[in-house]
Amino acid sequence: MPYGVYMSASGAHAQSHRMKVLSNNLANVETPGFKPQQSVLQARFAEMIEQGNVVPGMGGADDIGGGVTIRPSETQYAQGPMKATGRETDFAINDEESFFVVSRGDEQRLTRAGNFLFDSQGRMINENGDKVLATNGQPIQIEPGIPINVGPDGRIQQGETTHELMLAKPKNLGDLTHLGDSQFKALAEFDVVQPGQRKVVSGMLEQSAVSPTGAMMELIETSRVYEANVRMIQNQDSVMGTLISRVLQQ
């Protein structure tokens, strides 16, 4: 493959990946607690340098570079705006480092989306049916049909029984892997936020942290860069075809 075509194809592939990440962000602009992903592109050395056959900085053709490579996407954990909903089982966390804990089967998951509800059996769940965990690590369960009182810091009281929403605080946000929507999996042990440090607000939801205008502008820019790379491939293919025709005619 001609070097110019390879470079343009590498750029088009990278921008296509970037468009997928941005499109996913825009698709979740209304998802409570969603944290946008940021695609990471990195310039790479030419193949001969990467293989150790040539030393970089020698001023040769290999110093031109080998296009771009795609790195794992990074999550932006900035807190989204909070919106009052009037539903007492909606909760928001007023800091950037804590997460609610839910369980799906035997797996614990972390989320910033606090749009919870009680099902017909009195289990507190989220919209996906995942069970919401209390500070003791057990799912929150109440007696159906009996009134509850939702207090500050995520306390749910029914009669003499009090449940407190578990809040997890990862030792490092880099320990989290994004599972899709607004859920994460902790790759290392996390701390449970202690009383007095809990910043839970009832009757509110954290909205998506995606900026629709910013994401749309970035998507337009990425689309134009992708199209420019495709045109470069077409131009170079046309030039190569012309050169080959002239050579064959001689």
Sequence and secondary structure as in RCSB ss.txt:
>XXXX:A:sequence
MPYGVYMSASGAHAQSHRMKVLSNNLANVETPGFKPQQSVLQARFAEMIEQGNVVPGMGGADDIGGGVTIRPSET
QYAQGPMKATGRETDFAINDEESFFVVSRGDEQRLTRAGNFLFDSQGRMINENGDKVLATNGQPIQIEPGIPINV
GPDGRIQQGETTHELMLAKPKNLGDLTHLGDSQFKALAEFDVVQPGQRKVVSGMLEQSAVSPTGAMMELIETSRV
YEANVRMIQNQDSVMGTLISRVLQQ
>XXXX:A:secstr
  HHHHHHHHHHHHHHHHHHHHHHHHHTTTSTT   EEEEEEE   HHHHTTSS TTSSSGGGG   EEEEEEEE
      EEE   TTBEEESSSS EEEEEETTEEEEES  B EE TTSBEE TT  EEBBTTSSB B  TTS  EE
EGGGEEEETTEEEEB EEEES GGGEEEEETTEEEESS EEE  TTS  EEETEEE     HHHHHHHHHHHHHH
HHHHHHHHHHHHHHHHHHHHHHHH 
